[in-house]
Amino acid sequence: METTVFNPTQQHLLKLFAHDNSEAFAREIQTVLMRHFQEKLDREADRLWDEGILDQAKLDAIRTEDLHQKH
């Protein structure tokens, strides 16, 4: 049997979930994590826009691109 080694983030989350294993708590944690990563994504998109790396033409091109296609 193979042993799984958890990284520090995984260990912390496991300890956190050990205290309250309700479905409502799981949804709350999911919402918090989604908001956190959405804010990070928004900040990065703003930075790219401000630096001229990202613009409306590039966003329009991405919209028509098949991002699930393997290259």
mmCIF file as gemmi writes it, N, C-alpha and C atoms, coordinates in Angstrom:
data_model
loop_
_atom_site.group_PDB
_atom_site.id
_atom_site.type_symbol
_atom_site.label_atom_id
_atom_site.label_alt_id
_atom_site.label_comp_id
_atom_site.label_asym_id
_atom_site.label_entity_id
_atom_site.label_seq_id
_atom_site.pdbx_PDB_ins_code
_atom_site.Cartn_x
_atom_site.Cartn_y
_atom_site.Cartn_z
_atom_site.occupancy
_atom_site.B_iso_or_equiv
_atom_site.pdbx_formal_charge
_atom_site.auth_seq_id
_atom_site.auth_asym_id
_atom_site.pdbx_PDB_model_num
ATOM 1 N N . MET Axp A 1 ? 0.825 -1.17 0 1 0 ? 1 A 1
ATOM 2 C CA . MET Axp A 1 ? 0 0 0 1 0 ? 1 A 1
ATOM 3 C C . MET Axp A 1 ? 0.878 1.246 0 1 0 ? 1 A 1
ATOM 4 N N . GLU Axp A 2 ? 0.512 2.222 -0.837 1 0 ? 2 A 1
ATOM 5 C CA . GLU Axp A 2 ? 1.285 3.446 -0.977 1 0 ? 2 A 1
ATOM 6 C C . GLU Axp A 2 ? 0.877 4.465 0.091 1 0 ? 2 A 1
ATOM 7 N N . THR Axp A 3 ? 1.844 5.127 0.682 1 0 ? 3 A 1
ATOM 8 C CA . THR Axp A 3 ? 1.585 6.131 1.706 1 0 ? 3 A 1
ATOM 9 C C . THR Axp A 3 ? 1.399 7.497 1.056 1 0 ? 3 A 1
ATOM 10 N N . THR Axp A 4 ? 0.384 8.202 1.493 1 0 ? 4 A 1
ATOM 11 C CA . THR Axp A 4 ? 0.142 9.552 0.991 1 0 ? 4 A 1
ATOM 12 C C . THR Axp A 4 ? 0.742 10.552 1.959 1 0 ? 4 A 1
ATOM 13 N N . VAL Axp A 5 ? 1.525 11.474 1.424 1 0 ? 5 A 1
ATOM 14 C CA . VAL Axp A 5 ? 2.125 12.526 2.231 1 0 ? 5 A 1
ATOM 15 C C . VAL Axp A 5 ? 1.386 13.823 1.901 1 0 ? 5 A 1
ATOM 16 N N . PHE Axp A 6 ? 0.805 14.439 2.914 1 0 ? 6 A 1
ATOM 17 C CA . PHE Axp A 6 ? 0.07 15.675 2.723 1 0 ? 6 A 1
ATOM 18 C C . PHE Axp A 6 ? 0.996 16.873 2.895 1 0 ? 6 A 1
ATOM 19 N N . ASN Axp A 7 ? 0.8 17.871 2.056 1 0 ? 7 A 1
ATOM 20 C CA . ASN Axp A 7 ? 1.582 19.096 2.196 1 0 ? 7 A 1
ATOM 21 C C . ASN Axp A 7 ? 0.996 19.909 3.362 1 0 ? 7 A 1
ATOM 22 N N . PRO Axp A 8 ? 1.682 20.955 3.799 1 0 ? 8 A 1
ATOM 23 C CA . PRO Axp A 8 ? 1.206 21.718 4.959 1 0 ? 8 A 1
ATOM 24 C C . PRO Axp A 8 ? -0.206 22.28 4.788 1 0 ? 8 A 1
ATOM 25 N N . THR Axp A 9 ? -0.561 22.711 3.613 1 0 ? 9 A 1
ATOM 26 C CA . THR Axp A 9 ? -1.914 23.242 3.388 1 0 ? 9 A 1
ATOM 27 C C . THR Axp A 9 ? -2.955 22.145 3.574 1 0 ? 9 A 1
ATOM 28 N N . GLN Axp A 10 ? -2.696 20.992 3.011 1 0 ? 10 A 1
ATOM 29 C CA . GLN Axp A 10 ? -3.622 19.867 3.16 1 0 ? 10 A 1
ATOM 30 C C . GLN Axp A 10 ? -3.752 19.46 4.624 1 0 ? 10 A 1
ATOM 31 N N . GLN Axp A 11 ? -2.639 19.44 5.348 1 0 ? 11 A 1
ATOM 32 C CA . GLN Axp A 11 ? -2.674 19.078 6.76 1 0 ? 11 A 1
ATOM 33 C C . GLN Axp A 11 ? -3.522 20.075 7.549 1 0 ? 11 A 1
ATOM 34 N N . HIS Axp A 12 ? -3.345 21.347 7.259 1 0 ? 12 A 1
ATOM 35 C CA . HIS Axp A 12 ? -4.106 22.376 7.962 1 0 ? 12 A 1
ATOM 36 C C . HIS Axp A 12 ? -5.598 22.228 7.678 1 0 ? 12 A 1
ATOM 37 N N . LEU Axp A 13 ? -5.957 21.997 6.425 1 0 ? 13 A 1
ATOM 38 C CA . LEU Axp A 13 ? -7.374 21.832 6.075 1 0 ? 13 A 1
ATOM 39 C C . LEU Axp A 13 ? -7.977 20.596 6.744 1 0 ? 13 A 1
ATOM 40 N N . LEU Axp A 14 ? -7.224 19.518 6.81 1 0 ? 14 A 1
ATOM 41 C CA . LEU Axp A 14 ? -7.724 18.323 7.485 1 0 ? 14 A 1
ATOM 42 C C . LEU Axp A 14 ? -7.985 18.599 8.962 1 0 ? 14 A 1
ATOM 43 N N . LYS Axp A 15 ? -7.086 19.33 9.608 1 0 ? 15 A 1
ATOM 44 C CA . LYS Axp A 15 ? -7.29 19.681 11.022 1 0 ? 15 A 1
ATOM 45 C C . LYS Axp A 15 ? -8.506 20.578 11.172 1 0 ? 15 A 1
ATOM 46 N N . LEU Axp A 16 ? -8.686 21.507 10.255 1 0 ? 16 A 1
ATOM 47 C CA . LEU Axp A 16 ? -9.822 22.419 10.302 1 0 ? 16 A 1
ATOM 48 C C . LEU Axp A 16 ? -11.137 21.66 10.177 1 0 ? 16 A 1
ATOM 49 N N . PHE Axp A 17 ? -11.197 20.743 9.249 1 0 ? 17 A 1
ATOM 50 C CA . PHE Axp A 17 ? -12.426 19.989 9.027 1 0 ? 17 A 1
ATOM 51 C C . PHE Axp A 17 ? -12.688 18.956 10.122 1 0 ? 17 A 1
ATOM 52 N N . ALA Axp A 18 ? -11.71 18.631 10.912 1 0 ? 18 A 1
ATOM 53 C CA . ALA Axp A 18 ? -11.899 17.657 11.985 1 0 ? 18 A 1
ATOM 54 C C . ALA Axp A 18 ? -12.801 18.216 13.089 1 0 ? 18 A 1
ATOM 55 N N . HIS Axp A 19 ? -12.905 19.522 13.182 1 0 ? 19 A 1
ATOM 56 C CA . HIS Axp A 19 ? -13.685 20.144 14.247 1 0 ? 19 A 1
ATOM 57 C C . HIS Axp A 19 ? -15.169 20.274 13.921 1 0 ? 19 A 1
ATOM 58 N N . ASP Axp A 20 ? -15.497 20.423 12.669 1 0 ? 20 A 1
ATOM 59 C CA . ASP Axp A 20 ? -16.9 20.583 12.267 1 0 ? 20 A 1
ATOM 60 C C . ASP Axp A 20 ? -17.057 19.94 10.898 1 0 ? 20 A 1
ATOM 61 N N . ASN Axp A 21 ? -17.696 18.804 10.861 1 0 ? 21 A 1
ATOM 62 C CA . ASN Axp A 21 ? -17.801 18.071 9.595 1 0 ? 21 A 1
ATOM 63 C C . ASN Axp A 21 ? -19.192 18.202 8.965 1 0 ? 21 A 1
ATOM 64 N N . SER Axp A 22 ? -19.91 19.277 9.282 1 0 ? 22 A 1
ATOM 65 C CA . SER Axp A 22 ? -21.247 19.455 8.728 1 0 ? 22 A 1
ATOM 66 C C . SER Axp A 22 ? -21.171 19.905 7.272 1 0 ? 22 A 1
ATOM 67 N N . GLU Axp A 23 ? -22.223 19.649 6.546 1 0 ? 23 A 1
ATOM 68 C CA . GLU Axp A 23 ? -22.319 20.063 5.15 1 0 ? 23 A 1
ATOM 69 C C . GLU Axp A 23 ? -22.307 21.59 5.043 1 0 ? 23 A 1
ATOM 70 N N . ALA Axp A 24 ? -22.974 22.261 5.984 1 0 ? 24 A 1
ATOM 71 C CA . ALA Axp A 24 ? -23.016 23.725 5.97 1 0 ? 24 A 1
ATOM 72 C C . ALA Axp A 24 ? -21.614 24.305 6.139 1 0 ? 24 A 1
ATOM 73 N N . PHE Axp A 25 ? -20.821 23.721 7.016 1 0 ? 25 A 1
ATOM 74 C CA . PHE Axp A 25 ? -19.451 24.202 7.228 1 0 ? 25 A 1
ATOM 75 C C . PHE Axp A 25 ? -18.625 23.982 5.972 1 0 ? 25 A 1
ATOM 76 N N . ALA Axp A 26 ? -18.787 22.848 5.323 1 0 ? 26 A 1
ATOM 77 C CA . ALA Axp A 26 ? -18.056 22.563 4.089 1 0 ? 26 A 1
ATOM 78 C C . ALA Axp A 26 ? -18.41 23.588 3.006 1 0 ? 26 A 1
ATOM 79 N N . ARG Axp A 27 ? -19.691 23.928 2.886 1 0 ? 27 A 1
ATOM 80 C CA . ARG Axp A 27 ? -20.107 24.937 1.9 1 0 ? 27 A 1
ATOM 81 C C . ARG Axp A 27 ? -19.521 26.311 2.241 1 0 ? 27 A 1
ATOM 82 N N . GLU Axp A 28 ? -19.485 26.631 3.531 1 0 ? 28 A 1
ATOM 83 C CA . GLU Axp A 28 ? -18.919 27.913 3.95 1 0 ? 28 A 1
ATOM 84 C C . GLU Axp A 28 ? -17.439 28 3.591 1 0 ? 28 A 1
ATOM 85 N N . ILE Axp A 29 ? -16.702 26.942 3.853 1 0 ? 29 A 1
ATOM 86 C CA . ILE Axp A 29 ? -15.271 26.905 3.515 1 0 ? 29 A 1
ATOM 87 C C . ILE Axp A 29 ? -15.093 27.015 2.002 1 0 ? 29 A 1
ATOM 88 N N . GLN Axp A 30 ? -15.92 26.313 1.253 1 0 ? 30 A 1
ATOM 89 C CA . GLN Axp A 30 ? -15.847 26.373 -0.204 1 0 ? 30 A 1
ATOM 90 C C . GLN Axp A 30 ? -16.075 27.804 -0.691 1 0 ? 30 A 1
ATOM 91 N N . THR Axp A 31 ? -17.054 28.491 -0.113 1 0 ? 31 A 1
ATOM 92 C CA . THR Axp A 31 ? -17.349 29.866 -0.504 1 0 ? 31 A 1
ATOM 93 C C . THR Axp A 31 ? -16.173 30.781 -0.186 1 0 ? 31 A 1
ATOM 94 N N . VAL Axp A 32 ? -15.591 30.62 0.983 1 0 ? 32 A 1
ATOM 95 C CA . VAL Axp A 32 ? -14.448 31.439 1.376 1 0 ? 32 A 1
ATOM 96 C C . VAL Axp A 32 ? -13.275 31.22 0.42 1 0 ? 32 A 1
ATOM 97 N N . LEU Axp A 33 ? -12.997 29.966 0.095 1 0 ? 33 A 1
ATOM 98 C CA . LEU Axp A 33 ? -11.893 29.671 -0.815 1 0 ? 33 A 1
ATOM 99 C C . LEU Axp A 33 ? -12.158 30.209 -2.216 1 0 ? 33 A 1
ATOM 100 N N . MET Axp A 34 ? -13.392 30.061 -2.704 1 0 ? 34 A 1
ATOM 101 C CA . MET Axp A 34 ? -13.726 30.573 -4.033 1 0 ? 34 A 1
ATOM 102 C C . MET Axp A 34 ? -13.557 32.09 -4.075 1 0 ? 34 A 1
ATOM 103 N N . ARG Axp A 35 ? -14.01 32.785 -3.05 1 0 ? 35 A 1
ATOM 104 C CA . ARG Axp A 35 ? -13.861 34.246 -3.011 1 0 ? 35 A 1
ATOM 105 C C . ARG Axp A 35 ? -12.389 34.646 -2.99 1 0 ? 35 A 1
ATOM 106 N N . HIS Axp A 36 ? -11.608 33.943 -2.2 1 0 ? 36 A 1
ATOM 107 C CA . HIS Axp A 36 ? -10.175 34.234 -2.101 1 0 ? 36 A 1
ATOM 108 C C . HIS Axp A 36 ? -9.504 34.116 -3.471 1 0 ? 36 A 1
ATOM 109 N N . PHE Axp A 37 ? -9.742 32.998 -4.146 1 0 ? 37 A 1
ATOM 110 C CA . PHE Axp A 37 ? -9.082 32.792 -5.438 1 0 ? 37 A 1
ATOM 111 C C . PHE Axp A 37 ? -9.664 33.69 -6.525 1 0 ? 37 A 1
ATOM 112 N N . GLN Axp A 38 ? -10.932 34.051 -6.435 1 0 ? 38 A 1
ATOM 113 C CA . GLN Axp A 38 ? -11.512 34.999 -7.387 1 0 ? 38 A 1
ATOM 114 C C . GLN Axp A 38 ? -10.878 36.371 -7.225 1 0 ? 38 A 1
ATOM 115 N N . GLU Axp A 39 ? -10.64 36.781 -5.98 1 0 ? 39 A 1
ATOM 116 C CA . GLU Axp A 39 ? -9.986 38.065 -5.728 1 0 ? 39 A 1
ATOM 117 C C . GLU Axp A 39 ? -8.558 38.074 -6.272 1 0 ? 39 A 1
ATOM 118 N N . LYS Axp A 40 ? -7.847 36.957 -6.105 1 0 ? 40 A 1
ATOM 119 C CA . LYS Axp A 40 ? -6.489 36.85 -6.654 1 0 ? 40 A 1
ATOM 120 C C . LYS Axp A 40 ? -6.52 36.939 -8.175 1 0 ? 40 A 1
ATOM 121 N N . LEU Axp A 41 ? -7.475 36.247 -8.788 1 0 ? 41 A 1
ATOM 122 C CA . LEU Axp A 41 ? -7.616 36.268 -10.237 1 0 ? 41 A 1
ATOM 123 C C . LEU Axp A 41 ? -7.946 37.679 -10.723 1 0 ? 41 A 1
ATOM 124 N N . ASP Axp A 42 ? -8.855 38.353 -10.037 1 0 ? 42 A 1
ATOM 125 C CA . ASP Axp A 42 ? -9.228 39.722 -10.405 1 0 ? 42 A 1
ATOM 126 C C . ASP Axp A 42 ? -8.03 40.672 -10.319 1 0 ? 42 A 1
ATOM 127 N N . ARG Axp A 43 ? -7.244 40.544 -9.238 1 0 ? 43 A 1
ATOM 128 C CA . ARG Axp A 43 ? -6.061 41.405 -9.092 1 0 ? 43 A 1
ATOM 129 C C . ARG Axp A 43 ? -5.063 41.165 -10.222 1 0 ? 43 A 1
ATOM 130 N N . GLU Axp A 44 ? -4.866 39.906 -10.566 1 0 ? 44 A 1
ATOM 131 C CA . GLU Axp A 44 ? -3.918 39.581 -11.635 1 0 ? 44 A 1
ATOM 132 C C . GLU Axp A 44 ? -4.436 40.085 -12.986 1 0 ? 44 A 1
ATOM 133 N N . ALA Axp A 45 ? -5.719 39.926 -13.247 1 0 ? 45 A 1
ATOM 134 C CA . ALA Axp A 45 ? -6.304 40.42 -14.497 1 0 ? 45 A 1
ATOM 135 C C . ALA Axp A 45 ? -6.185 41.945 -14.567 1 0 ? 45 A 1
ATOM 136 N N . ASP Axp A 46 ? -6.427 42.621 -13.454 1 0 ? 46 A 1
ATOM 137 C CA . ASP Axp A 46 ? -6.275 44.08 -13.41 1 0 ? 46 A 1
ATOM 138 C C . ASP Axp A 46 ? -4.838 44.487 -13.702 1 0 ? 46 A 1
ATOM 139 N N . ARG Axp A 47 ? -3.893 43.754 -13.13 1 0 ? 47 A 1
ATOM 140 C CA . ARG Axp A 47 ? -2.476 44.063 -13.359 1 0 ? 47 A 1
ATOM 141 C C . ARG Axp A 47 ? -2.129 43.899 -14.833 1 0 ? 47 A 1
ATOM 142 N N . LEU Axp A 48 ? -2.574 42.782 -15.428 1 0 ? 48 A 1
ATOM 143 C CA . LEU Axp A 48 ? -2.293 42.539 -16.841 1 0 ? 48 A 1
ATOM 144 C C . LEU Axp A 48 ? -2.927 43.614 -17.721 1 0 ? 48 A 1
ATOM 145 N N . TRP Axp A 49 ? -4.138 44.027 -17.356 1 0 ? 49 A 1
ATOM 146 C CA . TRP Axp A 49 ? -4.822 45.079 -18.117 1 0 ? 49 A 1
ATOM 147 C C . TRP Axp A 49 ? -4.056 46.404 -18 1 0 ? 49 A 1
ATOM 148 N N . ASP Axp A 50 ? -3.684 46.759 -16.774 1 0 ? 50 A 1
ATOM 149 C CA . ASP Axp A 50 ? -2.974 48.022 -16.529 1 0 ? 50 A 1
ATOM 150 C C . ASP Axp A 50 ? -1.626 48.057 -17.239 1 0 ? 50 A 1
ATOM 151 N N . GLU Axp A 51 ? -0.978 46.901 -17.379 1 0 ? 51 A 1
ATOM 152 C CA . GLU Axp A 51 ? 0.325 46.845 -18.039 1 0 ? 51 A 1
ATOM 153 C C . GLU Axp A 51 ? 0.202 46.685 -19.549 1 0 ? 51 A 1
ATOM 154 N N . GLY Axp A 52 ? -1.029 46.616 -20.056 1 0 ? 52 A 1
ATOM 155 C CA . GLY Axp A 52 ? -1.238 46.505 -21.497 1 0 ? 52 A 1
ATOM 156 C C . GLY Axp A 52 ? -1.029 45.114 -22.057 1 0 ? 52 A 1
ATOM 157 N N . ILE Axp A 53 ? -0.861 44.141 -21.183 1 0 ? 53 A 1
ATOM 158 C CA . ILE Axp A 53 ? -0.676 42.757 -21.623 1 0 ? 53 A 1
ATOM 159 C C . ILE Axp A 53 ? -2.007 42.145 -22.039 1 0 ? 53 A 1
ATOM 160 N N . LEU Axp A 54 ? -3.069 42.574 -21.392 1 0 ? 54 A 1
ATOM 161 C CA . LEU Axp A 54 ? -4.419 42.091 -21.661 1 0 ? 54 A 1
ATOM 162 C C . LEU Axp A 54 ? -5.271 43.266 -22.114 1 0 ? 54 A 1
ATOM 163 N N . ASP Axp A 55 ? -6.049 43.038 -23.18 1 0 ? 55 A 1
ATOM 164 C CA . ASP Axp A 55 ? -6.968 44.071 -23.654 1 0 ? 55 A 1
ATOM 165 C C . ASP Axp A 55 ? -8.243 43.409 -24.169 1 0 ? 55 A 1
ATOM 166 N N . GLN Axp A 56 ? -9.192 44.219 -24.624 1 0 ? 56 A 1
ATOM 167 C CA . GLN Axp A 56 ? -10.473 43.673 -25.057 1 0 ? 56 A 1
ATOM 168 C C . GLN Axp A 56 ? -10.324 42.733 -26.246 1 0 ? 56 A 1
ATOM 169 N N . ALA Axp A 57 ? -9.428 43.04 -27.155 1 0 ? 57 A 1
ATOM 170 C CA . ALA Axp A 57 ? -9.219 42.17 -28.32 1 0 ? 57 A 1
ATOM 171 C C . ALA Axp A 57 ? -8.74 40.785 -27.88 1 0 ? 57 A 1
ATOM 172 N N . LYS Axp A 58 ? -7.844 40.735 -26.914 1 0 ? 58 A 1
ATOM 173 C CA . LYS Axp A 58 ? -7.349 39.444 -26.417 1 0 ? 58 A 1
ATOM 174 C C . LYS Axp A 58 ? -8.446 38.688 -25.682 1 0 ? 58 A 1
ATOM 175 N N . LEU Axp A 59 ? -9.265 39.408 -24.907 1 0 ? 59 A 1
ATOM 176 C CA . LEU Axp A 59 ? -10.378 38.756 -24.226 1 0 ? 59 A 1
ATOM 177 C C . LEU Axp A 59 ? -11.371 38.177 -25.239 1 0 ? 59 A 1
ATOM 178 N N . ASP Axp A 60 ? -11.637 38.923 -26.314 1 0 ? 60 A 1
ATOM 179 C CA . ASP Axp A 60 ? -12.543 38.433 -27.351 1 0 ? 60 A 1
ATOM 180 C C . ASP Axp A 60 ? -11.979 37.187 -28.025 1 0 ? 60 A 1
ATOM 181 N N . ALA Axp A 61 ? -10.662 37.155 -28.241 1 0 ? 61 A 1
ATOM 182 C CA . ALA Axp A 61 ? -10.028 35.994 -28.859 1 0 ? 61 A 1
ATOM 183 C C . ALA Axp A 61 ? -10.108 34.77 -27.947 1 0 ? 61 A 1
ATOM 184 N N . ILE Axp A 62 ? -9.925 34.98 -26.669 1 0 ? 62 A 1
ATOM 185 C CA . ILE Axp A 62 ? -10.004 33.876 -25.701 1 0 ? 62 A 1
ATOM 186 C C . ILE Axp A 62 ? -11.413 33.302 -25.668 1 0 ? 62 A 1
ATOM 187 N N . ARG Axp A 63 ? -12.41 34.17 -25.789 1 0 ? 63 A 1
ATOM 188 C CA . ARG Axp A 63 ? -13.804 33.733 -25.718 1 0 ? 63 A 1
ATOM 189 C C . ARG Axp A 63 ? -14.137 32.695 -26.797 1 0 ? 63 A 1
ATOM 190 N N . THR Axp A 64 ? -13.516 32.797 -27.956 1 0 ? 64 A 1
ATOM 191 C CA . THR Axp A 64 ? -13.813 31.87 -29.055 1 0 ? 64 A 1
ATOM 192 C C . THR Axp A 64 ? -12.874 30.663 -29.077 1 0 ? 64 A 1
ATOM 193 N N . GLU Axp A 65 ? -11.894 30.664 -28.222 1 0 ? 65 A 1
ATOM 194 C CA . GLU Axp A 65 ? -10.903 29.586 -28.185 1 0 ? 65 A 1
ATOM 195 C C . GLU Axp A 65 ? -11.421 28.39 -27.391 1 0 ? 65 A 1
ATOM 196 N N . ASP Axp A 66 ? -11.122 27.185 -27.881 1 0 ? 66 A 1
ATOM 197 C CA . ASP Axp A 66 ? -11.476 25.969 -27.158 1 0 ? 66 A 1
ATOM 198 C C . ASP Axp A 66 ? -10.375 25.69 -26.142 1 0 ? 66 A 1
ATOM 199 N N . LEU Axp A 67 ? -10.602 26.08 -24.899 1 0 ? 67 A 1
ATOM 200 C CA . LEU Axp A 67 ? -9.58 25.958 -23.872 1 0 ? 67 A 1
ATOM 201 C C . LEU Axp A 67 ? -9.425 24.541 -23.351 1 0 ? 67 A 1
ATOM 202 N N . HIS Axp A 68 ? -10.348 23.648 -23.716 1 0 ? 68 A 1
ATOM 203 C CA . HIS Axp A 68 ? -10.267 22.252 -23.28 1 0 ? 68 A 1
ATOM 204 C C . HIS Axp A 68 ? -9.526 21.382 -24.286 1 0 ? 68 A 1
ATOM 205 N N . GLN Axp A 69 ? -9.222 21.939 -25.423 1 0 ? 69 A 1
ATOM 206 C CA . GLN Axp A 69 ? -8.531 21.195 -26.471 1 0 ? 69 A 1
ATOM 207 C C . GLN Axp A 69 ? -7.074 20.969 -26.055 1 0 ? 69 A 1
ATOM 208 N N . LYS Axp A 70 ? -6.598 19.759 -26.237 1 0 ? 70 A 1
ATOM 209 C CA . LYS Axp A 70 ? -5.202 19.447 -25.915 1 0 ? 70 A 1
ATOM 210 C C . LYS Axp A 70 ? -4.321 19.885 -27.072 1 0 ? 70 A 1
ATOM 211 N N . HIS Axp A 71 ? -3.198 20.499 -26.735 1 0 ? 71 A 1
ATOM 212 C CA . HIS Axp A 71 ? -2.284 20.989 -27.763 1 0 ? 71 A 1
ATOM 213 C C . HIS Axp A 71 ? -1.127 20.062 -27.933 1 0 ? 71 A 1
